[in-house]
Amino acid sequence: MNMQCFARWYKDEESGLCFRDQTILQFGNSWDLLANVILLNPGSAVPNDMEQQDKRLASKALPYFISPKDGHYYNFTIDRLMRDVIQLYKQSYAGGVIKIYNLFNLKSQHSGQAIKQFKSHSNHAHMLTMQEDVCYGKKPVIIATGGNAFADAILTTELKKYISLASTEQLYALTKIAEHQFAIHKAEVNDVGLIESYHPSYTFKYGNITQFQVGL
């Protein structure tokens, strides 16, 4: 089954920092949105080439497509985490789109280093996704940011933002159900508007098994 990834990309030539947002994971023949996944930050995936995909994506009239603005869309490599997420959804769907949002948009596959860079460049114009660029399309919103979402007050505020933009019925979380077993379950928002979750970079490795909950 074919799978592909598109995302909006911006490289800051002065600092050398790269930012990726509006990540669209598509598999099979369908472009229907299946779910939105909220992660910490973009990992290792990079553009396959520098051929802009703005017009191609815009021509599909996708209701969840956000215009390029100060960057362009490109076709991306698919990193392990993306592949794992697609494989999870292939258990229940023949095709569709998973949209990825991140608490911050700085590309780095090392979360500890990424958080340090985030704290040093938190005011960068491309670091955070603006509220008007979040489009869930009334589909499930899966919180999977992991504990690092609470490593910085700005990140915690961002998590609250993503949660507040979804209805209670839309909210799910990647949670632990047994030793080495994880699943996507209905989420419970705590009294300060937050949801605790695991990050798939952990739940898909180290002998862990991540299950798909039927009905999403």
Buried (B, 14 or more C-beta within 10 A) or exposed (E): EEBBBBBBBBBBEEEEBBBBBBBBBBBBEEBBBBBBBBBBBBBBBBBEEEEBBBEEBEEEEBEBBBEBEEBBBBBBEBBBBBBBBBBBBBEEBEBBBBBBBBBBBBBBBEBEEBBEBBEEBBEBEBBBBEEEBBBBBEBBBBBBBBEBBEBBEBBBEBBBBBBEBBEEEBBBBBBBEEEEEBBBBBBEBEEEEBBBBBBBBBBBEEEBEBBBBEEB
